[in-house]
Amino acid sequence: MIGISAFVAKVREIAARPLVYRTGGVGKDGSCDCIGLIMGAMYELGHKTYDLHSTNYFARYQTMELRDVTERDMHPGMILYRTREDTSKLAERYQK
C-alpha cells in the first residue's frame, strides 16, 4: 500500500512539472489529463499499470474497501465516490 504522504508528495511533484493537457497523459511526456495526475503518481510510486485509462476504471481497481459513510465519517483528503447496487446497465468491463 502507498502511504498518503508519499502519494501527495508525488502528485505535487508531477503537478509542478511544465505540463499540457492531453487525454491519456500521465505526466511522463509533459502531458497530463484529469485522472493522469493521480495515475502518474501511482505509477511512479511503483503501482502497476492498467489497460484502460479511465477515471472510473482506475478508481475501481485502486479501491480496497467500499463502505457507506455519513457526513460525520468524512475528513479532508478522503476520496469519495458514488456506487450502484445494480450494475446491470453498465458496460461489461464495469460489471464486477
Secondary structure, DSSP 8 states (H G I E B T S, - for coil): ---HHHHHHHHHHHHTS--EE-TT-BSSSSEE-TTHHHHHHHHHTT----S---HHHHHHHH-S------GGG--TT-------S--TTS-GGG--
